[in-house]
Amino acid sequence: MSASGRPLGANYRKLFAAATATNLGDGLMTVALVWLASAITRDALLIALVGVAGRLPWLLFSLPAGVISDRFDRRKLVAWMDLCRLVVVAALGLVVLRYQAELPTPAQLAAGADEPASGPLLVAALCIASLLLGCAEVLRDNTAQSLMPSLVERDRLEQANGRMWAAETTMNSFVGPPLGGVLVAVGLALPFLVNAGLLAVSAAMVFALVGTFSAREADDAPSGRIDWRVEIAEGFGWLWRNRLIRTLAILLGLLNLLSNLAFVTLVLFVQEVLGLYEGWQFGLVTTGFAAGAVIGSLTAERITARLSPGTALLVSIVGMGVSMLIMGLVPVAVVFWLCGVAEGVFVVLWNVITVSLRQRLVPDRLLGRVNSVYRFFGWGTIAIGTLLGGLLVSLGETTMSRDWALRAVFLLAGVGHLALIGYARACTSTAQIRAAEADAEGDRPAP
């Protein structure tokens, strides 16, 4: 039987089921959080602050999270982080349940209705909840990626990651947002309470994994008291010495910064530029990203084989940039949806290639720490881009119309993507990728 025809195993199926549940919940949150924020305030900067609170942990907590991932049972860490998120989401749902009767609709606010008296309290609650959820997400996601090579063989990582991305993006962006829009219409608190149940399911599935999943079982893995500085420095040093992984981390950081300039105010763009003020409409228009992500997940392995990994990475950057330029230039819902499809394909193509490379190149005992350093560079900039996006829209309104202020950040993000092509082409060629893989294989001890 070929490698692609062999089953990936019971443990993989459990992790797959857990990822499906949590990402469905995350999809509900992508609508519920921003829709709640837009029912509290129309201030782009305040809405951006809620996003910043959720992304700040990637900048502040990524490095310690990597050390923790390499020190403790990765299965238990993932499961306990799901339980922590359950508590926060359920508490936020109860707060929203208490105040939802006082909140106007986003359309009423846009038409000039007064902001609710409970607005400051709810904005503070959203920021605190986003910060706590972000901390749990950093540790959970970093650990889950480090867990994957313990579940499947190395020559099947692209297949395993591709299937996982297909499920995650289907739930996170295709099923979750429209369902979240329907649930929001029934009651603002409902998506939060449903997500709490989904997180309980995920924790149970991860606790059911069979085996040992701690990197400290390796002979050269760290043990004893944690020396945070030394262990973080070891992961940081490995990444910085590996030119390919270092370049990919820097590129990801720049790409995420640029993307979040635009997408932080997406809810306002959809409502005020595209003219879609219903929760289900917002959920529906964002399904384009999910449809593209599913296509990308199912085809990434074949696209990479046809184009070669280096070329596929360049195509991804160009495709993401052009998609955002068209979104800003042609503010029509159908066009936006189609560009979202393209964006989803290119984002997932990039992710499948780069995640699989890290899992293949990085020694297991360092995988948690190197992943955390990689995400420090690659995801830490999301908080910066989110804040800058809100600021740019707010400042843009002083010199141009609100419509163009919301569109301009998409145009800026698209141009920024295209400006990175030269750097990417020089440092992430297929020859450089193959050389890095050969070096890693030569350094790996014989079984």
C-alpha positions as CSV (number, residue, x, y, z in Angstrom):
1,M,0.0,0.0,0.0
2,S,1.3,3.5,-0.9
3,A,2.1,6.0,1.9
4,S,-0.9,8.1,0.9
5,G,-3.2,5.0,1.1
6,R,-2.2,4.0,4.6
7,P,-4.5,5.2,7.4
8,L,-3.0,8.0,9.6
9,G,-4.0,6.2,12.8
10,A,-6.4,6.5,15.8
11,N,-4.5,9.2,17.6
12,Y,-4.5,11.4,14.5
13,R,-8.2,10.9,14.1
14,K,-8.7,12.0,17.7
15,L,-6.6,15.1,17.2
16,F,-8.4,15.7,13.9
17,A,-11.8,15.6,15.7
18,A,-10.6,17.9,18.5
19,A,-9.3,20.4,15.9
20,T,-12.6,20.2,14.1
21,A,-14.6,21.0,17.3
22,T,-12.3,23.9,18.4
23,N,-12.2,25.5,15.0
24,L,-15.9,25.4,14.6
25,G,-16.0,27.3,17.9
26,D,-13.4,29.7,16.6
27,G,-15.5,30.2,13.5
28,L,-18.4,31.2,15.7
29,M,-16.2,33.6,17.6
30,T,-15.0,35.3,14.4
31,V,-18.5,36.6,13.9
32,A,-19.7,36.9,17.5
33,L,-16.7,38.9,18.9
34,V,-16.6,41.5,16.1
35,W,-20.4,41.7,15.8
36,L,-20.6,42.3,19.5
37,A,-17.9,45.0,19.3
38,S,-19.7,46.7,16.3
39,A,-23.0,46.7,18.4
40,I,-21.1,48.6,21.2
41,T,-19.1,51.2,19.2
42,R,-18.4,52.3,15.6
43,D,-14.9,53.5,16.6
44,A,-12.4,51.6,14.4
45,L,-9.7,52.1,17.0
46,L,-11.7,50.6,19.8
47,I,-12.7,47.6,17.7
48,A,-9.0,47.2,16.8
49,L,-8.1,47.2,20.5
50,V,-10.2,44.1,21.0
51,G,-8.2,42.4,18.3
52,V,-5.0,43.7,19.7
53,A,-5.8,42.2,23.1
54,G,-6.3,38.8,21.5
55,R,-3.1,39.0,19.4
56,L,-0.8,40.6,22.0
57,P,0.0,37.2,23.7
58,W,1.7,36.1,20.4
59,L,4.2,38.9,21.0
60,L,4.6,38.5,24.7
61,F,4.0,34.9,25.5
62,S,5.2,32.9,22.5
63,L,8.8,32.4,23.7
64,P,7.9,31.1,27.2
65,A,5.1,28.9,25.6
66,G,7.8,27.1,23.5
67,V,9.8,26.2,26.6
68,I,6.7,24.9,28.3
69,S,5.8,22.8,25.2
70,D,9.2,21.1,25.3
71,R,9.0,20.4,29.1
72,F,5.6,18.9,29.7
73,D,3.3,16.3,28.3
74,R,2.0,18.0,25.1
75,R,-1.3,16.0,25.1
76,K,-2.2,17.4,28.6
77,L,-1.1,20.9,27.7
78,V,-3.4,21.0,24.7
79,A,-6.4,19.6,26.6
80,W,-6.0,21.8,29.6
81,M,-5.7,24.9,27.4
82,D,-9.1,23.9,25.8
83,L,-10.6,23.7,29.3
84,C,-9.2,27.1,30.2
85,R,-10.7,28.6,27.1
86,L,-14.0,26.9,28.0
87,V,-14.1,28.8,31.3
88,V,-13.4,32.2,29.7
89,V,-15.8,31.8,26.8
90,A,-18.6,30.6,29.1
91,A,-18.0,33.5,31.5
92,L,-18.1,36.0,28.6
93,G,-21.3,34.4,27.3
94,L,-22.9,35.0,30.7
95,V,-21.8,38.7,30.7
96,V,-23.3,39.2,27.2
97,L,-26.5,37.4,28.2
98,R,-26.8,39.9,31.1
99,Y,-26.5,43.0,28.8
100,Q,-27.6,42.0,25.3
101,A,-31.1,43.5,25.7
102,E,-29.5,47.0,26.0
103,L,-27.5,46.8,22.8
104,P,-28.6,48.4,19.5
105,T,-28.0,46.7,16.2
106,P,-24.9,47.8,14.1
107,A,-27.3,49.3,11.6
108,Q,-28.9,51.5,14.3
109,L,-25.5,52.6,15.5
110,A,-24.4,53.5,12.0
111,A,-27.6,55.5,11.5
112,G,-26.7,57.6,14.6
113,A,-28.2,55.8,17.6
114,D,-26.5,56.4,20.9
115,E,-23.9,53.9,22.1
116,P,-25.1,51.7,25.0
117,A,-24.4,52.9,28.6
118,S,-22.9,49.5,29.3
119,G,-20.5,49.9,26.3
120,P,-17.3,50.7,28.3
121,L,-17.9,47.7,30.6
122,L,-18.5,45.4,27.6
123,V,-15.5,46.7,25.7
124,A,-13.3,46.0,28.8
125,A,-14.8,42.5,29.1
126,L,-14.1,41.8,25.5
127,C,-10.5,43.0,25.8
128,I,-9.9,40.9,29.0
129,A,-11.5,37.8,27.5
130,S,-9.6,38.3,24.2
131,L,-6.3,38.6,26.2
132,L,-7.0,35.4,28.2
133,L,-8.1,33.4,25.2
134,G,-5.0,34.6,23.3
135,C,-2.7,33.4,26.0
136,A,-4.4,29.9,26.0
137,E,-4.4,29.9,22.2
138,V,-0.6,30.6,22.0
139,L,0.3,27.7,24.3
140,R,-2.4,25.4,22.8
141,D,-1.6,25.9,19.1
142,N,2.2,25.9,19.6
143,T,2.0,22.6,21.5
144,A,-0.5,21.0,19.0
145,Q,1.9,21.7,16.1
146,S,4.7,20.2,18.1
147,L,2.5,17.2,18.8
148,M,1.9,16.3,15.2
149,P,5.3,14.6,14.4
150,S,4.6,12.2,17.3
151,L,1.3,11.1,15.7
152,V,2.3,10.5,12.0
153,E,5.4,9.5,10.0
154,R,7.6,12.3,8.7
155,D,7.0,11.4,5.1
156,R,3.2,12.0,5.6
157,L,3.3,15.4,7.3
158,E,2.1,17.2,4.2
159,Q,-0.9,14.8,3.9
160,A,-1.7,15.0,7.7
161,N,-1.3,18.8,7.8
162,G,-3.3,19.3,4.6
163,R,-6.2,17.3,5.9
164,M,-6.0,19.1,9.3
165,W,-6.0,22.5,7.5
166,A,-9.0,21.4,5.4
167,A,-11.0,20.5,8.5
168,E,-9.8,23.6,10.5
169,T,-10.5,26.1,7.7
170,T,-13.9,24.4,6.8
171,M,-15.1,24.8,10.4
172,N,-13.3,28.1,11.2
173,S,-14.3,30.0,8.1
174,F,-16.9,28.0,6.1
175,V,-19.3,26.5,8.6
176,G,-18.5,28.6,11.7
177,P,-19.1,32.2,10.5
178,P,-22.5,31.6,8.8
179,L,-23.6,29.6,11.8
180,G,-22.3,32.3,14.1
181,G,-24.3,34.9,12.1
182,V,-27.5,32.8,12.6
183,L,-26.8,32.3,16.3
184,V,-26.1,36.0,16.7
185,A,-29.5,36.8,15.2
186,V,-31.1,34.4,17.8
187,G,-29.1,35.8,20.7
188,L,-25.7,37.5,21.1
189,A,-24.7,35.2,23.9
190,L,-25.6,32.0,22.1
191,P,-22.3,31.6,20.0
192,F,-20.2,31.9,23.2
193,L,-22.2,29.2,25.0
194,V,-22.1,26.8,22.1
195,N,-18.4,27.3,21.8
196,A,-18.0,26.4,25.4
197,G,-19.6,23.0,24.6
198,L,-17.3,22.5,21.6
199,L,-14.2,23.2,23.7
200,A,-15.4,20.5,26.2
201,V,-15.6,18.0,23.3
202,S,-12.1,18.9,22.1
203,A,-10.5,18.5,25.6
204,A,-12.1,15.1,25.9
205,M,-10.7,13.9,22.6
206,V,-7.2,15.2,23.3
207,F,-7.2,13.6,26.8
208,A,-8.0,10.3,25.0
209,L,-4.8,10.2,22.9
210,V,-2.8,7.1,23.7
211,G,1.0,7.2,24.2
212,T,3.8,9.4,25.5
213,F,3.9,12.9,24.1
214,S,6.6,14.7,26.1
215,A,9.9,15.9,24.4
216,R,11.7,15.3,27.6
217,E,11.7,11.6,26.9
218,A,14.5,12.2,24.5
219,D,18.1,11.6,25.8
220,D,19.2,15.2,25.1
221,A,15.9,16.9,26.1
222,P,16.0,19.5,28.9
223,S,15.3,18.3,32.4
224,G,15.4,19.7,36.0
225,R,14.6,23.3,36.9
226,I,13.7,25.5,34.0
227,D,16.3,28.1,33.0
228,W,14.1,30.3,30.9
229,R,16.8,32.4,29.5
230,V,19.0,29.5,28.4
231,E,16.2,27.4,27.0
232,I,14.6,30.3,25.1
233,A,18.0,31.2,23.7
234,E,18.6,27.6,22.5
235,G,15.4,27.7,20.4
236,F,16.1,31.3,19.2
237,G,19.7,30.3,18.3
238,W,18.6,27.3,16.3
239,L,16.1,29.3,14.3
240,W,18.5,32.2,13.7
241,R,21.3,29.9,12.4
242,N,18.9,28.2,10.0
243,R,18.7,30.7,7.2
244,L,15.6,29.2,5.5
245,I,13.5,29.0,8.7
246,R,14.7,32.5,9.8
247,T,13.7,33.9,6.4
248,L,10.3,32.2,6.5
249,A,9.6,33.5,10.0
250,I,10.5,37.1,9.0
251,L,8.4,36.9,5.8
252,L,5.4,35.5,7.8
253,G,5.7,38.4,10.3
254,L,5.6,40.9,7.5
255,L,2.7,39.2,5.7
256,N,0.7,39.0,8.9
257,L,1.3,42.6,9.7
258,L,0.2,43.7,6.3
259,S,-2.9,41.4,6.2
260,N,-4.1,42.6,9.6
261,L,-3.8,46.3,8.5
262,A,-6.9,45.5,6.4
263,F,-8.7,42.7,8.1
264,V,-8.9,44.3,11.6
265,T,-11.8,46.5,10.4
266,L,-13.3,43.9,8.1
267,V,-16.6,44.0,10.0
268,L,-16.9,47.8,9.3
269,F,-15.8,47.3,5.7
270,V,-18.5,44.7,5.1
271,Q,-21.2,46.8,6.8
272,E,-20.4,50.3,5.5
273,V,-18.6,49.7,2.2
274,L,-20.4,46.5,1.0
275,G,-23.6,47.6,2.7
276,L,-24.3,44.2,4.5
277,Y,-25.7,44.9,7.9
278,E,-27.1,41.5,8.9
279,G,-25.0,39.0,10.9
280,W,-25.7,36.1,8.5
281,Q,-24.6,38.3,5.6
282,F,-21.3,39.0,7.3
283,G,-20.8,35.3,7.9
284,L,-21.8,34.4,4.4
285,V,-19.4,36.9,2.7
286,T,-16.5,35.6,4.7
287,T,-17.1,32.0,3.5
288,G,-15.1,32.8,0.4
289,F,-11.9,32.6,2.5
290,A,-13.1,29.2,3.8
291,A,-14.0,27.9,0.3
292,G,-10.5,28.8,-0.9
293,A,-8.9,27.4,2.2
294,V,-10.6,24.0,1.7
295,I,-9.4,24.0,-2.0
296,G,-5.9,25.0,-0.9
297,S,-5.9,22.3,1.8
298,L,-6.9,19.5,-0.6
299,T,-4.6,20.7,-3.4
300,A,-1.5,22.1,-1.6
301,E,0.5,18.8,-1.9
302,R,-0.2,18.6,-5.7
303,I,0.4,22.3,-6.3
304,T,3.7,22.1,-4.4
305,A,4.8,19.0,-6.4
306,R,3.8,20.7,-9.7
307,L,5.4,24.1,-9.1
308,S,8.1,23.1,-6.6
309,P,8.0,24.5,-3.0
310,G,10.0,27.7,-3.6
311,T,7.8,28.7,-6.6
312,A,4.6,27.8,-4.7
313,L,5.6,30.2,-1.9
314,L,6.2,33.0,-4.4
315,V,2.9,32.4,-6.1
316,S,1.2,32.5,-2.6
317,I,2.6,36.0,-1.9
318,V,1.6,37.4,-5.3
319,G,-1.8,35.8,-5.0
320,M,-2.5,37.2,-1.6
321,G,-1.4,40.7,-2.6
322,V,-3.4,40.9,-5.8
323,S,-6.5,39.6,-4.0
324,M,-6.3,42.4,-1.4
325,L,-5.8,45.0,-4.1
326,I,-8.9,43.9,-5.9
327,M,-10.9,43.9,-2.7
328,G,-10.0,47.5,-2.1
329,L,-10.5,48.6,-5.7
330,V,-13.8,46.8,-6.5
331,P,-16.0,46.9,-3.4
332,V,-18.7,44.6,-4.6
333,A,-19.9,41.7,-2.4
334,V,-19.5,39.0,-5.1
335,V,-16.1,40.2,-6.2
336,F,-15.0,40.3,-2.5
337,W,-16.2,36.7,-2.0
338,L,-14.3,35.5,-5.1
339,C,-11.1,37.3,-3.9
340,G,-11.6,35.7,-0.6
341,V,-11.6,32.3,-2.3
342,A,-8.3,33.1,-3.9
343,E,-6.9,34.5,-0.7
344,G,-7.9,31.3,1.2
345,V,-6.1,29.1,-1.4
346,F,-2.8,31.1,-1.2
347,V,-2.8,31.4,2.6
348,V,-3.3,27.7,3.1
349,L,-0.7,26.8,0.4
350,W,1.8,28.9,2.3
351,N,0.9,27.4,5.6
352,V,1.0,23.7,4.5
353,I,4.5,24.2,3.0
354,T,6.0,26.1,5.8
355,V,4.5,24.1,8.7
356,S,5.6,20.8,7.2
357,L,9.1,22.2,6.6
358,R,9.4,23.2,10.3
359,Q,8.2,19.8,11.5
360,R,10.6,18.1,9.2
361,L,13.7,20.2,9.8
362,V,13.6,21.0,13.5
363,P,14.8,18.4,16.0
364,D,11.9,17.1,18.2
365,R,13.5,18.2,21.5
366,L,13.6,21.8,20.2
367,L,10.4,21.8,18.1
368,G,8.3,23.5,20.8
369,R,10.8,26.3,21.3
370,V,11.7,26.8,17.7
371,N,8.0,26.9,16.8
372,S,7.5,29.5,19.5
373,V,10.3,31.7,18.3
374,Y,9.0,31.3,14.7
375,R,5.6,32.4,15.9
376,F,7.1,35.2,17.9
377,F,8.4,36.7,14.6
378,G,5.5,35.5,12.4
379,W,2.5,36.1,14.7
380,G,3.8,38.8,17.1
381,T,3.4,41.3,14.3
382,I,-0.4,40.6,14.1
383,A,-0.9,42.8,17.2
384,I,1.1,45.6,15.6
385,G,-0.7,45.3,12.3
386,T,-4.1,45.2,14.1
387,L,-3.3,48.4,16.0
388,L,-1.9,50.1,12.9
389,G,-4.9,49.2,10.9
390,G,-7.3,50.8,13.4
391,L,-5.1,53.9,13.6
392,L,-4.8,54.2,9.8
393,V,-8.6,54.1,9.4
394,S,-9.2,56.6,12.1
395,L,-6.5,58.9,10.7
396,G,-7.6,58.4,7.2
397,E,-11.1,59.7,8.0
398,T,-9.6,63.1,8.7
399,T,-8.3,63.4,5.1
400,M,-10.7,61.2,3.0
401,S,-14.2,59.7,3.2
402,R,-15.0,56.9,5.7
403,D,-15.5,54.6,2.6
404,W,-12.0,55.3,1.2
405,A,-10.4,55.1,4.7
406,L,-11.7,51.5,5.0
407,R,-10.7,50.7,1.4
408,A,-7.2,52.2,1.6
409,V,-5.9,49.7,4.1
410,F,-6.7,46.9,1.7
411,L,-4.8,48.7,-1.1
412,L,-1.8,49.4,1.2
413,A,-1.7,45.7,2.3
414,G,-1.8,44.5,-1.3
415,V,1.1,46.8,-2.4
416,G,3.1,45.7,0.7
417,H,2.7,42.0,-0.3
418,L,4.0,42.6,-3.8
419,A,7.0,44.5,-2.4
420,L,8.2,41.4,-0.6
421,I,8.5,39.3,-3.8
422,G,12.2,40.1,-4.3
423,Y,13.3,39.2,-0.8
424,A,11.3,35.9,-0.9
425,R,12.7,34.9,-4.3
426,A,16.3,35.4,-3.1
427,C,16.0,33.5,0.1
428,T,13.4,30.7,-0.3
429,S,14.2,29.0,-3.6
430,T,13.5,25.4,-4.1
431,A,17.2,24.6,-4.2
432,Q,17.6,26.2,-0.8
433,I,14.7,24.3,0.6
434,R,16.1,20.9,-0.7
435,A,19.5,21.7,0.7
436,A,18.0,22.4,4.2
437,E,16.1,19.2,4.0
438,A,19.2,17.2,3.1
439,D,21.2,18.8,6.0
440,A,18.4,18.0,8.5
441,E,18.3,14.4,7.3
442,G,22.1,14.1,7.6
443,D,21.9,15.4,11.2
444,R,19.1,13.0,12.3
445,P,20.5,10.0,14.3
446,A,19.9,6.6,12.8
447,P,17.1,4.6,14.3
